[in-house]
Amino acid sequence: MHKSSRSALLVLAVLLPSISACDHGQAAEKLSLKECIETALKDQPAIRAARENVRAGQGRETQAASPYFPQLTASTGYSESHAPLGGAFGDSTTKSYTTSMSINQTLYDFGKTGNAYDAAKLGTLSLERDAERISQEVVLNVKQSYYALLAAKKLVEVAQKTIEQTESHLKQAEAFFRTGSKPRYDVTRAEVEVNNARLGLINAKNGVRIRTIALNNAMGIDPGKATEIVEALPAVPVLPTLEQAQLDALQSRPDMKRMEADIAAARARLTAEQANYLPTLSANAAYHWANGSTEMGPFLGTMFKGDVQDSWNAGIMLTLPLFQGGLTKGRVAEARANVLALEAQRDSVKQSILLEVNQAFADLESAAARVEVMEKTLQKARENLDIAQGRYKAGVGPYIEVTDAQLSSVNAETDRIKALYDYHLAIAQLLKAMGSKSHD
């Protein structure tokens, strides 16, 4: 055996037990794709942040609605003042305690409060649509990671099968060499193939480990958690035509709905700013409780000491802004420009959505064609491998035919697996592009 071959086998002997130990470590519950998605929708940090953004929007709604209600305030205080009387009269000291309660209610402001509240509600709706968009992106990421892990596990099976085949070829080559019917070259070539197959198994298992971490990250859980998945693909749904997919996307995509909410909110803010040109009618009332005393110097003694009478006031006020230095005009111009900018952004989003749908549909058609081609390619590759193995066993074919056919078979199997999982990923991407809420 060549020195390089013995070195490779030594490395494999050291690495394979550790990999096997990892494989037989802590048993984990197998998760279906649906369960992975449910976990992500609960634990993903991006989704948790989106939920809190919605709650912040609801807080702004409460703020915007506050002018509808009476504004009640209370205050209390103590004051003391000293004034010199001059000469032998000494100083005058006044002490007072005051408590006030006031109430103010806006009666009519020509839609300023109403439109500000509408804008706040629409702002919350926009954040809810954005949370839907984030959820759909998270679902797509989970599906992508899930399919990648499924493919990696299948590649481990291919690698294990390849080891079995190469070891069988090595035994056959050694038997031919012992009888003198084949050269030593066939044995060394078979040994190299076995080593390559074992190295391929290590790489395949490392691929499973990395893709498990990627799935955990997509779900928003501990990357080091031992996660096992159900090794089954979901059923292929009924897929729409391109025209229907485009129509569904424009109606269902949360980013499109968010733009509509943003535009409506901007229009409400514009109306609210325009109301600042108009007067505001409000009512107010207050009640004051007071208690105090005034003391003169030692020569005059106490001139006054006692309670000050309570007082109250009430009224209606009409406030009209006459000149604000262009403040309202500038705010109205800004609000109007914001509406036009958002309308332009909506058109841009619409174009992006249609492009994404067309790209996803084209990728789906390509993936479906690849699956069909790879199935036929794999069938032919396996037939060629059987023929090459048969010729070699019969002693009429060279070993290089076996190695070439083996390589073609492994490549065809790998390509078929990738094509199959790319097809399911293309379905997931099309559903996301359409704004579908399906989590299956």
C-alpha positions as CSV (number, residue, x, y, z in Angstrom):
1,M,0.0,0.0,0.0
2,H,1.3,3.5,-0.8
3,K,2.6,5.7,2.0
4,S,-0.1,8.3,1.1
5,S,-2.8,5.7,1.3
6,R,-1.7,4.5,4.7
7,S,-1.6,8.1,6.0
8,A,-5.1,8.8,4.8
9,L,-6.4,5.6,6.4
10,L,-4.7,6.6,9.7
11,V,-6.4,10.0,9.6
12,L,-9.7,8.3,8.8
13,A,-9.2,5.8,11.7
14,V,-8.8,8.8,14.1
15,L,-11.7,10.9,12.7
16,L,-14.4,8.3,12.1
17,P,-14.8,7.2,15.7
18,S,-15.4,10.8,16.8
19,I,-17.9,11.3,14.1
20,S,-19.7,8.1,15.0
21,A,-19.7,9.2,18.6
22,C,-21.4,12.4,17.6
23,D,-23.9,10.5,15.6
24,H,-24.9,8.3,18.5
25,G,-24.9,11.1,21.1
26,Q,-28.0,12.6,22.7
27,A,-31.1,11.4,21.0
28,A,-33.3,14.3,19.8
29,E,-37.0,14.4,18.9
30,K,-37.6,14.4,15.2
31,L,-39.2,17.6,13.9
32,S,-41.4,17.9,10.9
33,L,-41.2,20.9,8.6
34,K,-44.4,22.3,10.1
35,E,-43.0,21.9,13.6
36,C,-39.8,23.7,12.6
37,I,-41.8,26.6,11.2
38,E,-44.0,26.8,14.4
39,T,-40.8,26.9,16.5
40,A,-39.4,29.7,14.3
41,L,-42.6,31.8,14.4
42,K,-42.4,31.6,18.2
43,D,-38.7,32.0,18.9
44,Q,-37.1,33.9,16.0
45,P,-35.7,37.2,17.3
46,A,-36.8,39.0,14.1
47,I,-40.4,38.0,14.7
48,R,-40.2,39.0,18.4
49,A,-38.9,42.4,17.4
50,A,-41.7,42.8,14.8
51,R,-44.3,42.0,17.5
52,E,-42.9,44.7,19.8
53,N,-42.9,47.2,16.9
54,V,-46.6,46.5,16.5
55,R,-47.1,47.1,20.3
56,A,-45.2,50.4,19.9
57,G,-47.6,51.4,17.2
58,Q,-50.5,50.6,19.4
59,G,-49.0,52.9,22.0
60,R,-48.9,55.7,19.5
61,E,-52.6,55.1,18.8
62,T,-53.3,55.7,22.4
63,Q,-51.3,58.9,22.3
64,A,-53.1,60.2,19.2
65,A,-56.5,59.5,20.8
66,S,-55.7,61.4,24.0
67,P,-57.1,64.8,22.8
68,Y,-60.5,63.2,22.6
69,F,-60.6,63.0,26.4
70,P,-60.5,65.7,29.1
71,Q,-57.1,66.8,30.3
72,L,-57.2,66.9,34.1
73,T,-54.2,68.4,36.0
74,A,-53.6,69.1,39.7
75,S,-50.9,71.2,41.4
76,T,-50.0,72.2,44.9
77,G,-47.4,74.5,46.3
78,Y,-46.1,76.6,49.1
79,S,-44.5,80.1,48.9
80,E,-43.0,82.5,51.3
81,S,-41.9,86.1,50.8
82,H,-40.2,88.7,52.9
83,A,-40.4,92.5,52.5
84,P,-38.5,95.1,54.6
85,L,-40.8,97.7,56.3
86,G,-37.9,99.9,57.3
87,G,-36.6,101.2,60.6
88,A,-38.2,99.8,63.8
89,F,-41.0,98.2,61.9
90,G,-38.9,95.2,60.9
91,D,-39.9,92.9,58.0
92,S,-43.2,91.7,56.5
93,T,-43.5,87.9,56.0
94,T,-46.2,86.4,53.8
95,K,-46.8,82.6,53.7
96,S,-49.3,80.9,51.4
97,Y,-50.4,77.3,50.5
98,T,-52.2,76.8,47.2
99,T,-53.8,73.8,45.5
100,S,-55.4,73.9,42.1
101,M,-57.4,71.5,39.9
102,S,-57.9,72.3,36.2
103,I,-59.7,70.5,33.4
104,N,-59.4,71.2,29.6
105,Q,-61.4,69.6,26.9
106,T,-61.0,70.1,23.1
107,L,-64.5,70.5,21.6
108,Y,-63.7,70.9,17.9
109,D,-60.5,71.2,15.9
110,F,-61.7,70.6,12.4
111,G,-60.4,67.1,12.1
112,K,-56.9,67.6,13.4
113,T,-57.2,65.0,16.2
114,G,-59.3,62.6,14.1
115,N,-56.9,62.5,11.2
116,A,-53.9,62.2,13.5
117,Y,-55.6,59.2,15.2
118,D,-56.4,57.7,11.8
119,A,-52.7,58.1,10.8
120,A,-51.6,56.4,14.0
121,K,-54.0,53.5,13.4
122,L,-52.8,53.1,9.8
123,G,-49.2,53.2,11.1
124,T,-50.0,50.3,13.3
125,L,-51.6,48.5,10.4
126,S,-48.4,49.1,8.4
127,L,-46.3,47.5,11.1
128,E,-48.6,44.5,11.2
129,R,-48.1,44.1,7.5
130,D,-44.4,44.3,8.0
131,A,-44.6,41.7,10.7
132,E,-46.4,39.4,8.2
133,R,-43.6,40.0,5.7
134,I,-40.9,39.1,8.2
135,S,-42.9,36.0,9.1
136,Q,-43.0,34.9,5.5
137,E,-39.3,35.5,5.1
138,V,-38.6,33.5,8.3
139,V,-40.8,30.6,7.0
140,L,-38.9,30.6,3.7
141,N,-35.6,30.6,5.5
142,V,-36.7,27.6,7.6
143,K,-37.9,25.7,4.5
144,Q,-34.6,26.4,2.7
145,S,-32.6,25.2,5.7
146,Y,-34.9,22.2,6.2
147,Y,-34.5,21.1,2.6
148,A,-30.8,21.7,2.7
149,L,-30.5,19.4,5.7
150,L,-32.6,16.7,4.0
151,A,-30.4,16.8,1.0
152,A,-27.3,16.6,3.2
153,K,-28.7,13.5,4.9
154,K,-29.3,11.9,1.6
155,L,-25.8,12.7,0.5
156,V,-24.6,10.8,3.6
157,E,-26.5,7.8,2.4
158,V,-24.9,8.1,-1.0
159,A,-21.4,8.4,0.6
160,Q,-22.0,5.3,2.7
161,K,-23.2,3.4,-0.4
162,T,-20.2,4.5,-2.3
163,I,-17.9,3.2,0.4
164,E,-19.6,-0.2,0.2
165,Q,-19.2,-0.3,-3.6
166,T,-15.5,0.8,-3.6
167,E,-14.6,-1.7,-0.9
168,S,-16.3,-4.4,-3.0
169,H,-14.2,-3.2,-6.0
170,L,-11.0,-3.4,-3.9
171,K,-11.7,-7.0,-2.9
172,Q,-12.3,-7.9,-6.5
173,A,-9.1,-6.2,-7.6
174,E,-7.1,-7.9,-4.9
175,A,-8.5,-11.3,-5.9
176,F,-7.6,-10.7,-9.6
177,F,-4.1,-9.6,-8.5
178,R,-3.5,-12.7,-6.4
179,T,-4.4,-14.9,-9.4
180,G,-2.2,-12.8,-11.6
181,S,-4.9,-11.8,-14.0
182,K,-4.8,-8.1,-13.2
183,P,-1.9,-5.7,-12.4
184,R,-1.1,-4.2,-9.1
185,Y,-2.2,-0.9,-10.5
186,D,-5.9,-2.0,-10.2
187,V,-5.4,-2.6,-6.4
188,T,-3.8,0.7,-5.7
189,R,-6.4,2.5,-7.7
190,A,-9.1,0.7,-5.8
191,E,-7.4,1.7,-2.5
192,V,-7.4,5.3,-3.6
193,E,-11.1,5.1,-4.4
194,V,-11.9,3.6,-1.0
195,N,-10.0,6.4,0.7
196,N,-11.7,9.1,-1.4
197,A,-15.1,7.5,-0.5
198,R,-14.3,7.6,3.2
199,L,-13.2,11.2,2.9
200,G,-16.5,11.9,1.1
201,L,-18.4,10.4,4.0
202,I,-16.6,12.7,6.5
203,N,-17.5,15.7,4.3
204,A,-21.1,14.6,4.0
205,K,-21.5,14.2,7.7
206,N,-19.9,17.6,8.3
207,G,-22.4,19.0,5.8
208,V,-25.2,17.6,8.0
209,R,-23.7,19.2,11.1
210,I,-23.4,22.6,9.4
211,R,-26.9,22.5,8.0
212,T,-28.3,21.5,11.3
213,I,-26.8,24.6,12.8
214,A,-28.2,26.6,10.0
215,L,-31.7,25.2,10.6
216,N,-31.4,26.0,14.3
217,N,-30.4,29.6,13.4
218,A,-33.4,29.8,11.1
219,M,-35.7,28.6,13.9
220,G,-34.1,31.1,16.4
221,I,-33.0,28.4,18.8
222,D,-29.6,27.4,20.3
223,P,-27.3,26.6,17.3
224,G,-25.6,23.8,19.3
225,K,-28.9,22.0,20.0
226,A,-29.2,18.4,18.7
227,T,-32.0,18.7,16.2
228,E,-33.3,15.8,14.2
229,I,-35.9,16.2,11.4
230,V,-38.4,13.9,9.8
231,E,-36.8,12.8,6.5
232,A,-39.8,13.3,4.3
233,L,-40.7,16.0,1.7
234,P,-44.1,17.7,1.9
235,A,-46.7,17.0,-0.8
236,V,-46.5,19.2,-3.9
237,P,-49.4,21.7,-3.8
238,V,-51.5,22.6,-6.7
239,L,-49.5,25.4,-8.4
240,P,-51.1,28.4,-10.2
241,T,-50.4,29.7,-13.6
242,L,-48.1,32.7,-14.0
243,E,-50.9,35.1,-14.5
244,Q,-52.7,33.9,-11.4
245,A,-49.5,34.0,-9.4
246,Q,-49.0,37.6,-10.4
247,L,-52.5,38.6,-9.5
248,D,-52.4,36.8,-6.1
249,A,-49.0,38.5,-5.3
250,L,-50.4,42.0,-5.9
251,Q,-53.4,41.2,-3.7
252,S,-51.8,39.2,-1.0
253,R,-48.2,40.4,-0.6
254,P,-47.8,42.1,2.9
255,D,-45.2,44.6,1.5
256,M,-47.8,45.7,-1.0
257,K,-50.4,46.0,1.7
258,R,-48.0,47.9,3.9
259,M,-47.4,50.5,1.2
260,E,-51.2,51.0,0.9
261,A,-51.4,51.5,4.6
262,D,-48.4,53.9,4.6
263,I,-50.0,56.0,1.8
264,A,-53.3,56.2,3.6
265,A,-51.5,57.2,6.8
266,A,-49.6,59.9,5.0
267,R,-52.8,61.3,3.5
268,A,-54.4,61.4,7.0
269,R,-51.3,63.3,8.3
270,L,-51.6,65.7,5.4
271,T,-55.2,66.5,6.3
272,A,-54.2,66.8,10.0
273,E,-51.5,69.4,9.1
274,Q,-54.0,71.3,6.9
275,A,-56.3,71.6,9.9
276,N,-53.6,73.7,11.6
277,Y,-54.8,76.6,9.5
278,L,-58.2,76.4,11.2
279,P,-59.2,77.4,14.8
280,T,-59.6,75.2,17.8
281,L,-62.5,75.4,20.1
282,S,-61.9,74.2,23.7
283,A,-63.5,74.5,27.2
284,N,-61.6,74.8,30.4
285,A,-62.3,75.1,34.1
286,A,-60.2,75.3,37.3
287,Y,-60.7,75.5,41.1
288,H,-58.1,76.9,43.5
289,W,-57.8,76.3,47.2
290,A,-55.6,78.8,49.1
291,N,-54.4,79.4,52.6
292,G,-52.0,82.0,53.8
293,S,-50.9,84.6,56.3
294,T,-49.0,87.9,56.6
295,E,-47.0,88.9,59.6
296,M,-45.5,92.3,60.3
297,G,-42.4,93.2,62.3
298,P,-42.3,93.1,66.1
299,F,-43.3,96.8,66.4
300,L,-46.6,96.4,64.5
301,G,-47.3,92.8,65.5
302,T,-49.5,90.6,63.4
303,M,-51.5,92.7,61.1
304,F,-53.2,89.8,59.1
305,K,-53.4,86.1,59.5
306,G,-56.0,83.8,58.2
307,D,-57.5,81.9,55.3
308,V,-57.6,83.3,51.8
309,Q,-60.9,82.5,50.1
310,D,-61.0,79.7,47.5
311,S,-61.7,80.6,43.8
312,W,-62.8,79.0,40.6
313,N,-63.0,79.9,36.9
314,A,-64.5,78.4,33.7
315,G,-64.7,79.4,30.1
316,I,-64.7,78.5,26.4
317,M,-61.8,79.5,24.2
318,L,-61.5,79.8,20.4
319,T,-57.9,79.7,19.3
320,L,-57.0,80.9,15.8
321,P,-53.4,80.8,14.5
322,L,-52.8,84.1,12.7
323,F,-49.2,84.0,11.8
324,Q,-46.7,81.2,12.5
325,G,-43.8,82.2,10.3
326,G,-44.6,79.6,7.7
327,L,-44.6,76.6,10.1
328,T,-47.9,75.2,9.0
329,K,-47.2,75.9,5.4
330,G,-43.9,74.0,5.6
331,R,-45.5,71.0,7.4
332,V,-48.3,70.8,4.8
333,A,-45.7,70.9,2.0
334,E,-43.7,68.1,3.7
335,A,-46.8,66.0,4.3
336,R,-47.9,66.4,0.6
337,A,-44.4,65.4,-0.6
338,N,-44.4,62.4,1.6
339,V,-47.7,61.2,0.0
340,L,-46.2,61.5,-3.5
341,A,-43.0,59.8,-2.4
342,L,-44.9,56.8,-0.9
343,E,-47.0,56.5,-4.1
344,A,-43.8,56.3,-6.1
345,Q,-42.4,53.7,-3.7
346,R,-45.6,51.7,-4.1
347,D,-45.1,51.6,-7.9
348,S,-41.5,50.4,-7.3
349,V,-42.6,47.7,-4.9
350,K,-45.2,46.5,-7.4
351,Q,-42.5,46.2,-10.1
352,S,-40.2,44.3,-7.7
353,I,-43.0,41.9,-6.8
354,L,-43.9,41.1,-10.4
355,L,-40.2,40.5,-11.1
356,E,-39.8,38.2,-8.1
357,V,-42.9,36.2,-9.1
358,N,-41.6,35.8,-12.7
359,Q,-38.2,34.8,-11.5
360,A,-39.7,32.3,-9.0
361,F,-41.9,30.8,-11.7
362,A,-39.0,30.5,-14.1
363,D,-36.9,28.8,-11.4
364,L,-39.7,26.4,-10.6
365,E,-40.0,25.4,-14.3
366,S,-36.2,24.9,-14.5
367,A,-36.1,22.9,-11.3
368,A,-38.9,20.6,-12.5
369,A,-37.1,20.0,-15.8
370,R,-33.9,19.3,-13.9
371,V,-35.6,16.7,-11.8
372,E,-36.8,14.8,-14.9
373,V,-33.4,15.0,-16.6
374,M,-31.5,13.9,-13.5
375,E,-33.8,10.9,-13.0
376,K,-33.0,9.7,-16.5
377,T,-29.3,10.5,-16.1
378,L,-29.1,8.6,-12.9
379,Q,-30.8,5.6,-14.5
380,K,-28.3,5.5,-17.3
381,A,-25.3,6.1,-15.0
382,R,-26.4,3.1,-12.9
383,E,-26.7,0.9,-16.0
384,N,-23.2,1.9,-17.1
385,L,-21.9,1.1,-13.7
386,D,-23.5,-2.4,-13.8
387,I,-22.0,-3.0,-17.2
388,A,-18.5,-1.8,-16.2
389,Q,-18.6,-4.0,-13.0
390,G,-19.8,-7.0,-15.0
391,R,-17.0,-6.5,-17.6
392,Y,-14.4,-6.2,-15.0
393,K,-15.6,-9.3,-13.1
394,A,-15.6,-11.2,-16.3
395,G,-12.0,-10.1,-16.9
396,V,-12.7,-8.4,-20.2
397,G,-12.8,-4.7,-19.0
398,P,-10.2,-2.4,-17.5
399,Y,-10.6,-1.1,-14.0
400,I,-10.6,2.5,-15.2
401,E,-14.1,1.8,-16.7
402,V,-15.3,0.9,-13.2
403,T,-13.9,4.0,-11.6
404,D,-15.2,6.3,-14.3
405,A,-18.7,4.7,-14.1
406,Q,-18.6,4.9,-10.3
407,L,-17.8,8.6,-10.4
408,S,-20.5,9.2,-13.0
409,S,-23.0,7.3,-10.8
410,V,-22.1,9.3,-7.7
411,N,-22.3,12.6,-9.5
412,A,-25.7,11.7,-11.0
413,E,-27.1,10.6,-7.6
414,T,-25.8,13.9,-6.1
415,D,-27.2,16.0,-8.9
416,R,-30.6,14.2,-8.6
417,I,-30.8,14.9,-4.9
418,K,-29.9,18.5,-5.4
419,A,-32.4,18.9,-8.2
420,L,-35.2,17.3,-6.1
421,Y,-34.7,19.6,-3.1
422,D,-34.1,22.6,-5.4
423,Y,-37.6,21.9,-6.8
424,H,-39.2,22.0,-3.4
425,L,-37.3,25.1,-2.5
426,A,-38.5,26.7,-5.8
427,I,-42.1,25.9,-4.7
428,A,-41.5,27.6,-1.4
429,Q,-40.0,30.7,-3.1
430,L,-43.0,30.9,-5.4
431,L,-45.4,30.7,-2.5
432,K,-43.5,33.4,-0.7
433,A,-43.4,35.6,-3.8
434,M,-47.2,35.2,-4.1
435,G,-47.7,36.2,-0.4
436,S,-49.1,32.8,0.5
437,K,-49.7,32.3,4.3
438,S,-49.3,28.5,3.9
439,H,-46.7,27.1,6.4
440,D,-46.8,23.6,5.1
